[in-house]
Amino acid sequence: MPITLSQADYANWLNEATCTPTTEGEVTTYPATLGRGQQRYVALREGIDLGIEDLWLNDDLEIQHCDRTHPLEFTFEQVQSGGKSSQRYDFFGSGLAPAEVWRVPGQRRIVSVNVHIDPSVFHQWIGKSGDDLPDLLRPADQHYLERSGIPTAAMQMAVQAILRCPFQGLTQRLYLESKVWELMALLIEDLQTTPGNVGPPALKPDDVERIHYASKLLRRQITQPPTLIELARAVGINDHKLKVGFRQVFGTTVFGYLHEHRMERSRQLLESGDLSVTAAAEAVGFASRGHFAAAFRRKYGVNPGVYAREKRA
């Protein structure tokens, strides 16, 4: 039996729940009657709010919303249930949000990153370029733009950077806000290049599982990855469907995904201080230190040796 709350009841619950100020933001603990988990709120600056949630509800939760004026908002959500994991994003422009019932499923772990941006702050950030995005910024009496999809590899990495932010205080706010704008840029790019009503046929659940398994094989064999044909045979799918499906699921090509994972893994190795630049390059499959350094510089804007020294200082 789902638990149903009005928007006002849910707001009152948030106000009355145990809230603990921390160096990482205000942390609200869910009551045991609903489930377990926490909601962390970080006010980055006036007009930009970040919420990070990790929860497990005992039952489905339904929250009834009325018509309301809505800011820009996006949410990235990972759901884990029965040993399986799925990801999605929801992107909303500013305008009128209609009355609706917001449902949160129970009996599964949900980790989410939610961002609200005031339209005036967005205008300050984007300048006159905002005129090119009329559907994203609608008047308060017009239904807001809605878009949902599967996060690309670049989006997933930015979300993980938010969840694992190692900083505190001012440095934390600067870092988190940079990732918020990075996600906004990626969402706008996705909105402009992939119209919501155009795209390849939907994948079958079995195909999606095979493509996720292919991504795991790539990560496991990072130093000696299989060819596209070998990877397709290993997961039991033809190479064309693997190429098309991989872009649908991850928003990039098979080897674009591999490259992003190599770069992120090398950054983590250099940050840990356990390996030299040459060893980190070899650990992620680069035969040439020079090629690795060039790729690292294109990705992160700094030479890997300089990055490693800064992190060890």
HELIX and SHEET records of a PDB file:
HELIX    1   1 GLN A    7  GLU A   16  1                                  10    
HELIX    2   2 PRO A  119  ILE A  126  1                                   8    
HELIX    3   3 GLY A  127  ASP A  132  5                                   6    
HELIX    4   4 ALA A  153  LEU A  163  1                                  11    
HELIX    5   5 GLY A  169  THR A  193  1                                  25    
HELIX    6   6 PRO A  205  ARG A  220  1                                  16    
HELIX    7   7 LEU A  228  VAL A  235  1                                   8    
HELIX    8   8 ASP A  239  PHE A  250  1                                  12    
HELIX    9   9 VAL A  254  SER A  272  1                                  19    
HELIX   10  10 VAL A  277  ALA A  283  1                                   7    
HELIX   11  11 ARG A  289  TYR A  300  1                                  12    
HELIX   12  12 PRO A  304  ARG A  312  1                                   9    
SHEET    1   A 3 ILE A   3  SER A   6  0                                        
SHEET    2   A 3 LEU A  61  HIS A  65  1                                        
SHEET    3   A 3 GLU A 100  VAL A 104 -1                                        
SHEET    1   B 8 THR A  18  THR A  22  0                                        
SHEET    2   B 8 GLY A  25  THR A  29 -1                                        
SHEET    3   B 8 GLY A  35  ARG A  45 -1                                        
SHEET    4   B 8 ILE A  48  LEU A  57 -1                                        
SHEET    5   B 8 ARG A 109  ILE A 117 -1                                        
SHEET    6   B 8 LEU A  72  SER A  81 -1                                        
SHEET    7   B 8 LYS A  84  PHE A  92 -1                                        
SHEET    8   B 8 GLU A 146  GLY A 149 -1                                        
SHEET    1   C 2 ARG A  68  HIS A  70  0                                        
SHEET    2   C 2 GLY A  95  ALA A  97 -1                                        
END                                                                             
